[in-house]
Amino acid sequence: MDPRSPLVIDTHELSRRAGSQREVSFTAPAPADLGIDVIGVPEGDPIQFDLRLEAVVEGVLVSGSASGRLVGECARCLVDVEDEFLADVQELYVYPESDAEPDEASRMEGDLIDLEPALRDQVVLALPFQPLCSDDCLGLCPECGVRLEDEPGHKHEDGVDPRWTALQGLLGQDEKK
């Protein structure tokens, strides 16, 4: 763990006294790949943290919120979308000598805690599964790909379904008889 990382916090001031607490507010750049395929936080974008660090018997409980900007594309029409996120953060970081299993709680390294895994978990859970530019987005035309929001009256002439073209030939032969 790199103590110079903007998402690593030193808890030395809490001095392992259960009940002691400290509130911190800071802005840190977003780590890479914070999101899903269609929407996420751009790398390096500022994320605002408002956290409370509380010393408990097992370690340090971090609770609060993280907020920032989301950038992606509409799942229906593929236009660029921008939104805001607000993710609740609550994570217990146990002391290095704790008997807690690794999957039960995050582990501190000395007095340092790394917020990135907890941030990643909470932000990804807060993301919309299919982001939309608007709730009533019409999407794209399935035939030509034009954005239906830009051309609401968009239509195509009724063409013959290509699966029926062989039958059209039979219809023509019956008419000749």
PEZIUR-V282619 format. One record per pair of residues at least 6 apart in sequence whose C-alpha atoms are under 7 Angstrom apart, sorted by the first residue. I is the first residue (numbers start at 1). J is the second residue. D is the distance in Angstrom with one decimal. If there is no record, write none. Layout:
BEGIN
i & j & d
I & J & D
I & J & D
END
This chain:
BEGIN
i & j & d
6 & 28 & 5.7
7 & 28 & 6.8
7 & 114 & 5.9
7 & 115 & 5.3
7 & 116 & 6.0
8 & 112 & 6.5
8 & 113 & 5.5
8 & 114 & 4.5
8 & 115 & 6.1
9 & 112 & 5.6
9 & 113 & 5.4
9 & 114 & 6.6
10 & 111 & 5.7
10 & 112 & 4.7
10 & 113 & 6.7
11 & 111 & 5.2
11 & 112 & 6.1
12 & 111 & 5.4
14 & 20 & 5.9
14 & 21 & 6.5
14 & 55 & 6.3
16 & 55 & 6.0
17 & 55 & 6.1
18 & 55 & 4.8
18 & 56 & 4.4
18 & 57 & 5.6
19 & 54 & 6.5
19 & 55 & 5.6
19 & 56 & 6.2
20 & 54 & 5.9
20 & 55 & 5.5
21 & 52 & 6.9
21 & 53 & 5.4
21 & 54 & 4.3
21 & 55 & 6.1
22 & 52 & 5.8
22 & 53 & 5.2
22 & 54 & 6.6
23 & 51 & 5.7
23 & 52 & 4.3
23 & 53 & 6.1
24 & 50 & 6.0
24 & 51 & 5.3
24 & 52 & 6.2
25 & 49 & 5.4
25 & 50 & 4.5
25 & 51 & 6.2
26 & 48 & 6.0
26 & 49 & 5.4
26 & 50 & 6.8
27 & 46 & 6.0
27 & 47 & 5.4
27 & 48 & 4.5
27 & 49 & 6.0
28 & 46 & 5.5
28 & 47 & 5.4
28 & 48 & 6.7
29 & 44 & 4.4
29 & 45 & 5.3
29 & 46 & 4.6
29 & 47 & 6.0
30 & 41 & 6.8
30 & 42 & 6.9
30 & 43 & 5.2
30 & 44 & 4.7
30 & 45 & 5.3
30 & 46 & 6.1
30 & 47 & 6.2
31 & 43 & 5.5
31 & 44 & 6.4
32 & 43 & 4.9
34 & 40 & 5.8
34 & 41 & 5.6
34 & 120 & 6.2
35 & 41 & 6.1
35 & 124 & 5.6
38 & 72 & 5.4
38 & 73 & 5.9
39 & 70 & 6.6
39 & 71 & 5.6
39 & 72 & 3.9
39 & 73 & 6.5
40 & 70 & 5.2
40 & 71 & 5.6
40 & 72 & 6.3
41 & 69 & 6.1
41 & 70 & 4.8
41 & 71 & 6.2
42 & 71 & 6.8
46 & 68 & 6.6
47 & 66 & 6.5
47 & 67 & 5.6
47 & 68 & 4.8
48 & 66 & 5.5
48 & 67 & 5.2
48 & 68 & 6.3
49 & 65 & 5.9
49 & 66 & 4.5
49 & 67 & 6.7
50 & 64 & 5.6
50 & 65 & 5.4
50 & 66 & 6.5
51 & 62 & 6.6
51 & 63 & 5.6
51 & 64 & 4.3
51 & 65 & 6.3
52 & 62 & 5.8
52 & 63 & 5.4
52 & 64 & 6.1
53 & 60 & 6.4
53 & 61 & 5.8
53 & 62 & 4.8
53 & 63 & 6.8
54 & 60 & 5.5
54 & 61 & 5.1
54 & 62 & 6.5
55 & 61 & 6.4
58 & 94 & 5.5
58 & 95 & 6.5
58 & 98 & 6.9
59 & 92 & 6.9
59 & 93 & 5.6
59 & 94 & 4.1
59 & 95 & 4.9
60 & 92 & 5.9
60 & 93 & 5.2
60 & 94 & 6.4
61 & 91 & 5.9
61 & 92 & 4.4
61 & 93 & 6.2
62 & 90 & 5.5
62 & 91 & 5.3
62 & 92 & 6.2
63 & 89 & 5.3
63 & 90 & 4.2
63 & 91 & 6.6
64 & 88 & 5.9
64 & 89 & 5.2
64 & 90 & 6.5
65 & 86 & 6.8
65 & 87 & 5.6
65 & 88 & 4.5
65 & 89 & 5.3
66 & 86 & 5.8
66 & 87 & 5.3
66 & 88 & 6.5
66 & 89 & 7.0
67 & 85 & 5.4
67 & 86 & 4.4
67 & 87 & 6.3
68 & 84 & 5.7
68 & 85 & 5.6
68 & 86 & 6.9
69 & 83 & 5.9
69 & 84 & 4.5
69 & 85 & 6.2
70 & 82 & 5.6
70 & 83 & 5.0
70 & 84 & 5.5
70 & 85 & 6.7
71 & 81 & 5.9
71 & 82 & 4.6
71 & 83 & 6.5
72 & 80 & 5.8
72 & 81 & 5.3
72 & 82 & 6.5
73 & 79 & 5.4
73 & 80 & 4.3
73 & 81 & 5.1
73 & 131 & 6.9
74 & 80 & 6.3
74 & 81 & 6.2
74 & 131 & 5.3
74 & 132 & 4.4
74 & 133 & 5.3
75 & 130 & 5.5
75 & 131 & 5.7
75 & 132 & 5.9
76 & 132 & 6.8
76 & 137 & 6.9
76 & 139 & 4.4
76 & 140 & 6.8
77 & 139 & 4.2
77 & 140 & 5.3
77 & 147 & 6.2
81 & 133 & 5.8
87 & 122 & 5.9
87 & 123 & 5.7
87 & 126 & 6.2
88 & 122 & 6.8
89 & 119 & 7.0
89 & 122 & 6.6
91 & 118 & 6.8
92 & 105 & 5.8
92 & 106 & 6.4
93 & 105 & 6.1
93 & 106 & 4.7
93 & 107 & 5.1
93 & 108 & 5.7
93 & 113 & 6.9
94 & 105 & 6.5
94 & 106 & 6.2
94 & 107 & 4.9
94 & 108 & 5.9
95 & 107 & 6.2
95 & 108 & 5.4
96 & 107 & 6.1
96 & 108 & 5.7
96 & 109 & 6.2
96 & 110 & 6.7
137 & 149 & 6.8
138 & 148 & 5.7
138 & 149 & 5.9
139 & 147 & 6.1
139 & 148 & 5.9
140 & 146 & 5.5
140 & 147 & 4.6
140 & 148 & 5.5
141 & 147 & 6.5
141 & 148 & 6.3
148 & 154 & 6.8
END
